[in-house]
């Protein structure tokens, strides 16, 4: 049967995702929810359905970014999508989707398939960091390889797609490498809090205990309505963190839009966790959930009172929440693949590896130029902006 592509009402899109995220317990990214399209106000969002013989077999949130001075042409971005069957011949649905986007003005497509290629245990990563001969995750034999990921990479290359993920794993889009804590045993049984805690290294367990002993109090907020001041407090701390760690912060309005749009879709979709010590806000984080998958999305911490370990207390509180809500995975998001102790980025993976989880490599983000001249001009424009 041939696949057809047509616009999908937001409610039908959401219902499809909710069904997929429970049945068979597959992974569905929050970046593919209709709400995320409302968060990204600088892009034009649309939901598309993949139909086979009248049945909805896939869905995708497409974010369109127009070309400066050529508004009719857009870069079509599919973050961590589409939500479709990646296990077989992806051309059966990817070719019709590509044709649809081309006909509707896309000069190129950027896609981040939600497919894994390899993973490494925390023990492997720790030993790799300690081994001077090991420089990157790829230097270690993975705990497991996903044959679906290998096939997807092969099919994309054969079809003319170009890998965009940079060497350090971080680019303008989503990270290719992440760190996660499995919340289930291989047999499907849920892990207990005691089991997850026992999987952490001694420093993490000690810091969690220290935060409790120091009297750090963790509260959970909606960040909206009467609790809107909590979101403003988070943002103040987030700006402080950005100044200290040298990155450009997003404005408060971005987070206000994020909380309003995502909570309207599902009250459990997004929550704000705050850690206070003697009434001082020492750390704050954002937790996102879709189906049985939970993400640590944003974090902020005070330079003062770091010794009370508010950040560790928040991570433990979010992990416990994910366990209580029957999630399969707690995702700590991006890491770089470097294991070189001389590289400043290695601290990120060292912090996360203490949780006892695993490093994950995904397929990465890929581009397909549809109108090469416009694509090259847009690529040059974006590179100039990044300087």
Secondary structure, DSSP 8 states (H G I E B T S, - for coil): --EEEEE--HHHHHHHHHHHHHGGG----GGGSHHHHHH-TTSEEEEEEEEETTEEEEEEEEEEEEETTEEEEEEEEETT--BS--SS-THHHHHHHHHHHHHTTEEEEEEE---EEEEEEHHHHHHHHH-TT--BGGGS--SEE-HHHHHHHHHHHHTT-EE---TTS--SS--SEEEEEE-B-TTS-B--HHHHHHHS-HHHHHHHHHHHHTT-EEEEE-SSGGGHHHHHHHHHHHHHHHHHHT-----HHHHHHHHHHHHHH-TTSEEEEEEEETTEEEEEEEEEEETTEEEEEEEEE-STTGGG-HHHHHHHHHHHHHHHTT-SEEEEEE--SB--TTSTTHHHHHHHHTTT-EEEEE--EEEEESSHHHHHHHHHHHHHHH-
